[in-house]
Amino acid sequence: MSLAAPTSPHTTSPRTTAPTIAWESTGLPRLAAIALIALGLLRMLPAFSFTSFHNDFSHYYLGGSMFANGLNPYTEHLQPHCEAMGVPFDPKIPYAAHPPLILFLFSGLAQLPPAIAYGAWLVIQVGCFILSLELTRRIVKARWQDAGWLLCIGIFANAVSLQALFYYSQVQLMVACLIYGALWARLQGRSATACGLITLAAAFKLYPAVLVPWFFFQPVQDRRDYLRRGLVMVGVGLVCLLLPGVQTWLDFVTLGLPALSDNALRWTNYSVQNLVMLASGTPTLHAWIGHPKLTAMTLSMLVLAGAYATVLFKRRDAIVACSILLAAATFGGIITWSHYLTILFLPVAWMWITAARQACPGWMKVAVFVAGAVLLTPQVDLIYLDAHQNVGQVLLHFYPLATAGFACWLMLRLQAEHHEGESVPV
């Protein structure tokens, strides 16, 4: 099956085969990449447990069970339910704080015993992992047998972000499939499908909503396309609103979001807002920051506005544009836990594959590789933390945020040096 997008007024002529990568797939490089994948899978095995459930799965399961039984997960205290289920209770998370569509999804799984529900959710997660890889492969036009592509998978399989995702049984891979699927549909010229998928992603986890305007306002051949996009987005939005119920969404906005915000001031949260809040707690920077919450929100808005300005005021490759907005969405909100960074596998893979195909300077290839590997591996600095964090520790802790900015700059540089005519303009 061809990986190229069909010709349209908004795409360039497709290729029938994937471009050749300089370090092509032969012998030892491919075996080394496969060994790295195997190592990542082995390292992931301790994260799977059918008896000892961790926070996110237990909260999803309990929230879904409450929802199915007519209880309000945003007001019903979790402690007695955690004790009845035999899972640890985290006093910092006394109530459900995840979006209602997740409650609806797990209301079905919660009808099963916890161990069987966990197994079913694990199968879904693994399926989403494989699908996210396949969508990424198609978008970057790689081949499964390429050593370079296998190396991308191997590094991703060993990344802290992915290990943490499976440990906590999070939903980011499902969201990644929806976002990547939306981009793939966009590249295929199916703009209405793309708008529907990105709307669904935003309903599961709020941060993909940052990408909704970009998908909606893509160039069109005729104005009726805007109508189709709008109808699809409204239709998907109404379904996502009505399935859990309007009141459930209102409770989430009034009760869930404030609790989420109060719980966000933690280490291993790499958002721009959390950087400001933690920095304001150090004696050196407290006086300079002023009103921490206002400063945090302002900086977050500047990050999002800067990403859109970068995309809109210059013609960008669709993949580069989507990647920059995705990075801004990931770090520009209230929370960026380590497993959120799995969503950035597509930008990282694009950087690696593109750098390998181009005759770019050696320093850029090294920088691209290091930036991608570091971005997917947060929490390394935790061994240096103590009870009294200073400015240096705070700044060091947010190296994933700085690396994301550096990676976006590298993507722009790679696009600027790209002269093969296989990119799709915004």
Phi, psi and omega per residue, in radians:
M1 nan 2.347 -3.129
S2 -1.228 2.466 3.133
L3 -1.628 -0.046 -3.037
A4 -1.511 2.665 3.111
A5 -1.396 2.592 3.111
P6 -1.197 2.665 -3.124
T7 -1.202 2.339 3.091
S8 -2.554 3.014 3.110
P9 -1.074 -0.230 -3.062
H10 -2.016 0.171 3.129
T11 -2.281 2.790 3.095
T12 -1.591 3.036 -3.123
S13 -1.109 2.303 -3.070
P14 -1.355 2.770 2.997
R15 -1.617 2.683 3.087
T16 -1.646 -0.325 3.100
T17 -2.339 2.739 3.118
A18 -1.243 2.485 3.116
P19 -1.073 2.670 3.132
T20 -1.339 2.366 3.094
I21 -1.666 2.471 -3.041
A22 -1.013 -0.774 -3.141
W23 -1.647 1.243 -2.986
E24 -1.174 2.857 -2.948
S25 -1.400 1.628 3.062
T26 -2.467 2.425 2.943
G27 0.939 -2.192 -2.984
L28 -1.017 -0.778 3.141
P29 -0.983 -0.716 -3.134
R30 -1.194 -0.739 3.114
L31 -1.085 -0.705 3.116
A32 -1.100 -0.709 3.126
A33 -1.146 -0.730 3.110
I34 -1.118 -0.686 3.094
A35 -1.097 -0.663 3.119
L36 -1.157 -0.684 3.073
I37 -1.095 -0.786 3.132
A38 -1.065 -0.703 3.108
L39 -1.079 -0.757 3.127
G40 -1.079 -0.733 3.129
L41 -1.146 -0.677 3.097
L42 -1.149 -0.702 3.123
R43 -1.154 -0.413 -3.104
M44 -1.418 -0.381 -3.048
L45 -0.986 -0.736 3.128
P46 -1.079 -0.305 3.135
A47 -1.284 -0.331 -3.081
F48 -1.591 2.205 3.101
S49 -2.585 2.250 3.118
F50 -1.634 0.087 -3.140
T51 -2.215 -0.576 -3.116
S52 -1.922 1.690 -3.050
F53 -1.590 2.512 -3.117
H54 -1.752 3.046 -2.919
N55 -0.822 -0.978 -2.959
D56 -1.152 -0.758 3.124
F57 -1.132 -0.791 -3.118
S58 -1.098 -0.663 3.118
H59 -1.221 -0.688 3.074
Y60 -1.083 -0.807 -3.092
Y61 -1.109 -0.829 -3.126
L62 -1.180 -0.717 3.095
G63 -1.072 -0.753 3.099
G64 -1.132 -0.661 3.110
S65 -1.140 -0.756 3.091
M66 -1.068 -0.799 -3.125
F67 -1.047 -0.758 -3.121
A68 -1.164 -0.485 -3.094
N69 -1.729 0.225 3.049
G70 1.423 0.167 3.093
L71 -1.584 2.736 3.123
N72 -1.648 1.862 -3.093
P73 -1.102 -0.349 -3.093
Y74 -1.523 -0.116 3.064
T75 -2.188 -0.311 -3.128
E76 -1.404 2.100 -3.094
H77 -1.150 2.383 -3.051
L78 -1.364 -0.400 -2.977
Q79 -0.977 -0.906 3.139
P80 -1.098 -0.562 3.133
H81 -1.259 -0.637 3.068
C82 -1.128 -0.731 3.134
E83 -1.141 -0.686 3.131
A84 -1.176 -0.588 -3.140
M85 -1.447 -0.300 -3.139
G86 1.405 0.532 3.107
V87 -2.030 2.680 -3.128
P88 -1.107 2.509 3.080
F89 -1.775 2.259 3.106
D90 -1.727 1.929 -3.099
P91 -1.088 -0.331 3.093
K92 -1.352 -0.208 3.098
I93 -2.219 1.305 -3.050
P94 -1.337 -0.379 -3.111
Y95 -2.301 2.889 3.052
A96 -1.117 2.507 -3.125
A97 -2.409 0.233 -3.130
H98 -1.709 2.747 -3.068
P99 -1.043 2.658 -3.049
P100 -1.055 -0.512 -3.118
L101 -1.138 -0.515 3.054
I102 -1.210 -0.673 3.055
L103 -1.014 -0.787 -3.128
F104 -1.108 -0.762 3.131
L105 -1.034 -0.801 -3.071
F106 -1.459 -0.131 3.054
S107 -1.126 -0.501 3.056
G108 -1.348 -0.795 3.128
L109 -1.126 -0.524 -3.103
A110 -1.232 -0.166 3.051
Q111 -1.323 -0.234 3.119
L112 -1.654 2.748 2.999
P113 -1.019 2.622 -3.047
P114 -0.908 -0.763 -3.094
A115 -1.121 -0.733 3.141
I116 -1.233 -0.681 3.096
A117 -1.092 -0.693 3.101
Y118 -1.103 -0.752 3.110
G119 -1.075 -0.729 3.121
A120 -1.128 -0.736 3.130
W121 -1.177 -0.607 3.097
L122 -1.120 -0.713 3.090
V123 -1.079 -0.733 3.110
I124 -1.091 -0.761 3.133
Q125 -1.075 -0.802 3.139
V126 -1.089 -0.722 3.083
G127 -1.066 -0.716 3.102
C128 -1.164 -0.632 3.089
F129 -1.059 -0.832 -3.133
I130 -1.146 -0.743 -3.137
L131 -1.135 -0.682 3.117
S132 -1.119 -0.648 3.075
L133 -1.138 -0.763 -3.113
E134 -1.143 -0.735 3.116
L135 -1.121 -0.725 3.098
T136 -1.091 -0.767 3.140
R137 -1.022 -0.727 3.132
R138 -1.190 -0.707 -3.096
I139 -1.146 -0.740 -3.112
V140 -1.542 -0.041 3.092
K141 1.037 0.922 3.064
A142 -1.820 3.038 3.081
R143 -2.134 2.545 -3.081
W144 -1.049 -0.517 -3.085
Q145 -1.445 -0.120 -3.135
D146 -1.178 2.299 3.087
A147 -1.072 -0.663 3.140
G148 -1.100 -0.736 3.114
W149 -1.173 -0.728 3.106
L150 -1.111 -0.604 3.093
L151 -1.141 -0.680 3.064
C152 -0.991 -0.815 -3.135
I153 -1.131 -0.708 -3.127
G154 -1.077 -0.756 3.127
I155 -1.202 -0.685 3.108
F156 -1.109 -0.721 -3.130
A157 -1.116 -0.459 -3.141
N158 -1.690 -0.016 -3.080
A159 -1.208 2.491 3.099
V160 -1.024 -0.668 -3.093
S161 -1.069 -0.750 -3.138
L162 -1.261 -0.695 3.093
Q163 -1.042 -0.750 3.128
A164 -1.149 -0.643 -3.131
L165 -1.069 -0.818 3.137
F166 -1.239 -0.556 3.115
Y167 -1.090 -0.773 -3.099
Y168 -1.607 -0.052 3.141
S169 1.009 0.868 -3.064
Q170 -1.448 3.051 -3.038
V171 -1.827 0.124 -3.005
Q172 -1.109 -0.553 3.134
L173 -1.192 -0.616 3.058
M174 -1.115 -0.766 3.103
V175 -1.125 -0.690 3.107
A176 -1.047 -0.739 3.125
C177 -1.061 -0.692 -3.138
L178 -1.185 -0.749 -3.140
I179 -1.192 -0.821 3.127
Y180 -1.108 -0.671 3.098
G181 -1.109 -0.659 3.098
A182 -1.117 -0.759 3.122
L183 -1.148 -0.725 3.123
W184 -1.092 -0.738 3.086
A185 -1.102 -0.682 3.089
R186 -1.061 -0.773 3.129
L187 -1.167 -0.473 3.115
Q188 -1.461 -0.038 -3.124
G189 1.469 0.208 -3.140
R190 -1.745 1.311 -2.999
S191 -1.173 -0.650 -3.141
A192 -1.143 -0.738 3.079
T193 -1.068 -0.743 3.113
A194 -1.041 -0.754 -3.138
C195 -1.140 -0.658 3.105
G196 -1.138 -0.743 -3.113
L197 -1.187 -0.709 -3.123
I198 -1.234 -0.541 3.053
T199 -1.146 -0.730 3.105
L200 -1.120 -0.711 3.102
A201 -1.057 -0.725 -3.138
A202 -1.179 -0.472 3.110
A203 -1.310 -0.548 3.101
F204 -1.317 -0.828 3.110
K205 -2.368 2.278 -2.898
L206 -1.151 -0.545 -2.984
Y207 -1.095 -0.478 3.077
P208 -1.127 -0.194 3.101
A209 -1.046 -0.406 3.099
V210 -1.046 -0.531 -3.094
L211 -1.507 -0.208 -3.053
V212 -1.004 -0.857 3.137
P213 -1.034 -0.660 -3.131
W214 -1.095 -0.753 3.121
F215 -1.194 -0.655 -3.092
F216 -1.224 -0.702 -3.030
F217 -1.637 0.375 3.024
Q218 -1.086 2.649 3.128
P219 -0.976 2.552 -3.116
V220 -2.250 2.755 3.091
Q221 -1.392 -0.614 3.095
D222 -2.553 2.829 -3.049
R223 -1.187 -0.364 3.109
R224 -1.125 -0.434 3.099
D225 -1.105 -0.683 3.065
Y226 -1.052 -0.678 3.117
L227 -1.118 -0.760 3.113
R228 -1.084 -0.772 3.121
R229 -1.052 -0.835 -3.115
G230 -1.069 -0.744 3.140
L231 -1.122 -0.714 3.126
V232 -1.131 -0.771 -3.125
M233 -1.131 -0.734 3.103
V234 -1.134 -0.733 3.140
G235 -1.093 -0.852 3.117
V236 -1.096 -0.725 3.128
G237 -1.072 -0.720 3.128
L238 -1.142 -0.721 3.108
V239 -1.069 -0.791 3.134
C240 -1.155 -0.491 3.103
L241 -1.345 -0.715 -3.003
L242 -1.468 -0.499 -3.130
L243 -1.044 -0.894 3.055
P244 -1.355 -0.451 -3.102
G245 1.895 2.485 -3.119
V246 -1.070 -0.734 -3.110
Q247 -1.112 -0.629 3.109
T248 -1.088 -0.714 3.094
W249 -1.151 -0.695 3.106
L250 -1.100 -0.707 3.103
D251 -1.132 -0.656 3.103
F252 -1.102 -0.767 -3.122
V253 -1.153 -0.747 -3.044
T254 -1.497 -0.478 -3.060
L255 -2.050 -0.736 -3.072
G256 -1.265 -0.825 -3.104
L257 -1.097 -0.784 3.084
P258 -1.043 -0.693 3.111
A259 -1.143 -0.657 3.098
L260 -1.106 -0.742 -3.139
S261 -1.134 -0.745 -3.138
D262 -1.139 -0.489 -3.087
N263 -1.566 -0.024 -2.996
A264 -1.413 -0.314 -3.064
L265 -1.405 1.376 -3.107
R266 -2.482 2.744 2.916
W267 -1.176 2.752 -3.023
T268 1.245 0.168 2.908
N269 -1.811 2.002 -2.963
Y270 -1.812 0.362 -3.117
S271 -1.276 2.775 3.074
V272 -1.040 -0.719 -3.116
Q273 -1.124 -0.706 3.137
N274 -1.187 -0.557 3.060
L275 -1.017 -0.821 -3.137
V276 -1.122 -0.763 -3.084
M277 -1.143 -0.736 3.127
L278 -1.233 -0.678 3.120
A279 -1.115 -0.598 3.138
S280 -1.186 -0.319 3.120
G281 -1.468 -0.059 3.087
T282 -1.644 2.440 -3.106
P283 -1.005 -0.586 -3.066
T284 -1.173 -0.713 -3.026
L285 -1.777 -0.159 -3.051
H286 -0.994 -0.812 -3.080
A287 -1.204 -0.484 -3.099
W288 -1.366 -0.487 -3.033
I289 -1.410 -0.544 3.126
G290 1.339 -2.026 3.117
H291 -1.577 1.799 -2.995
P292 -0.995 -0.824 -3.070
K293 -1.127 -0.737 3.118
L294 -1.147 -0.748 3.119
T295 -1.114 -0.723 -3.140
A296 -1.092 -0.797 -3.131
M297 -1.165 -0.680 3.128
T298 -1.103 -0.802 3.125
L299 -1.098 -0.677 3.110
S300 -1.081 -0.770 3.114
M301 -1.114 -0.640 3.114
L302 -1.148 -0.668 3.095
V303 -1.088 -0.822 -3.130
L304 -1.153 -0.735 3.123
A305 -1.139 -0.693 3.120
G306 -1.108 -0.674 3.107
A307 -1.119 -0.783 3.135
Y308 -1.169 -0.656 3.106
A309 -1.094 -0.728 3.122
T310 -1.075 -0.678 -3.101
V311 -1.345 -0.694 -2.963
L312 -1.497 -0.607 -3.016
F313 -1.490 -0.122 3.016
K314 -2.398 2.532 3.136
R315 -1.228 2.088 -3.096
R316 -2.010 2.589 2.945
D317 -0.958 2.418 -3.076
A318 -1.031 -0.671 -3.137
I319 -1.192 -0.744 3.121
V320 -1.119 -0.785 -3.137
A321 -1.060 -0.840 3.138
C322 -1.088 -0.670 -3.123
S323 -1.156 -0.729 3.130
I324 -1.128 -0.765 3.110
L325 -1.156 -0.623 3.125
L326 -1.154 -0.720 3.086
A327 -1.109 -0.740 3.112
A328 -1.120 -0.704 3.115
A329 -1.136 -0.676 -3.106
T330 -1.145 -0.736 -3.052
F331 -1.736 -0.214 -3.026
G332 -1.529 -0.087 -3.120
G333 -1.589 -2.797 -3.130
I334 -1.351 -0.693 -3.007
I335 -2.223 2.360 2.992
T336 -2.398 1.349 3.081
W337 -1.155 2.874 -3.055
S338 -1.034 -0.635 -3.101
H339 -1.268 -0.254 3.052
Y340 -1.094 -0.457 -3.043
L341 -1.242 -0.189 3.048
T342 -1.067 -0.448 -3.117
I343 -1.140 -0.304 -3.081
L344 -1.633 0.233 3.108
F345 -1.085 -0.681 3.141
L346 -1.040 -0.899 3.091
P347 -1.022 -0.696 -3.141
V348 -1.117 -0.810 -3.139
A349 -1.100 -0.704 3.108
W350 -1.060 -0.748 3.120
M351 -1.051 -0.862 -3.079
W352 -1.106 -0.839 -3.094
I353 -1.163 -0.724 -3.130
T354 -1.159 -0.750 3.117
A355 -1.087 -0.642 3.137
A356 -1.191 -0.574 -3.098
R357 -1.402 -0.467 -3.052
Q358 -1.637 2.696 3.082
A359 -1.532 0.972 -3.114
C360 -1.506 2.813 -3.117
P361 -1.009 2.677 -3.115
G362 -1.051 -0.651 -3.119
W363 -1.075 -0.595 -3.120
M364 -1.243 -0.686 3.103
K365 -1.079 -0.754 3.103
V366 -1.121 -0.773 -3.126
A367 -1.096 -0.712 3.124
V368 -1.097 -0.790 -3.124
F369 -1.122 -0.823 -3.119
V370 -1.124 -0.772 -3.124
A371 -1.057 -0.778 3.129
G372 -1.122 -0.775 -3.126
A373 -1.142 -0.731 -3.128
V374 -1.202 -0.678 -3.110
L375 -1.075 -0.648 -3.123
L376 -1.484 0.027 -3.070
T377 -2.233 1.252 3.068
P378 -1.353 3.135 3.034
Q379 1.324 0.003 -3.132
V380 -1.094 -0.532 -3.086
D381 -1.286 -0.148 -3.035
L382 -1.082 -0.389 3.135
I383 -1.227 -0.280 -3.118
Y384 -1.704 -0.072 -3.054
L385 -1.412 2.570 3.013
D386 -2.307 -2.965 -3.035
A387 -1.260 -0.342 -3.086
H388 -2.135 1.585 -3.083
Q389 -1.314 2.340 3.091
N390 -1.837 -3.110 -3.089
V391 -1.041 -0.735 -3.127
G392 -1.065 -0.747 3.133
Q393 -1.168 -0.684 3.120
V394 -1.092 -0.828 -3.128
L395 -1.142 -0.698 3.105
L396 -1.098 -0.666 -3.095
H397 -1.068 -0.500 -3.071
F398 -1.697 0.511 3.089
Y399 -1.090 -0.516 3.057
P400 -1.089 -0.618 3.112
L401 -1.144 -0.813 3.099
A402 -1.120 -0.678 -3.136
T403 -1.158 -0.604 3.106
A404 -1.100 -0.740 3.085
G405 -1.094 -0.724 3.116
F406 -1.134 -0.688 3.132
A407 -1.129 -0.689 3.094
C408 -1.084 -0.718 3.102
W409 -1.107 -0.720 3.110
L410 -1.107 -0.680 3.110
M411 -1.086 -0.708 3.107
L412 -1.136 -0.676 3.100
R413 -1.148 -0.730 3.123
L414 -1.116 -0.704 3.111
Q415 -1.136 -0.694 -3.129
A416 -1.094 -0.532 -3.117
E417 -1.636 0.094 -3.064
H418 -1.583 2.028 -3.059
H419 -2.174 0.336 -3.070
E420 -1.562 -0.152 3.068
G421 1.256 0.403 3.138
E422 -1.805 0.080 3.137
S423 -1.487 2.760 3.106
V424 -1.903 2.037 -3.072
P425 -1.232 2.743 3.103
V426 -1.158 nan nan
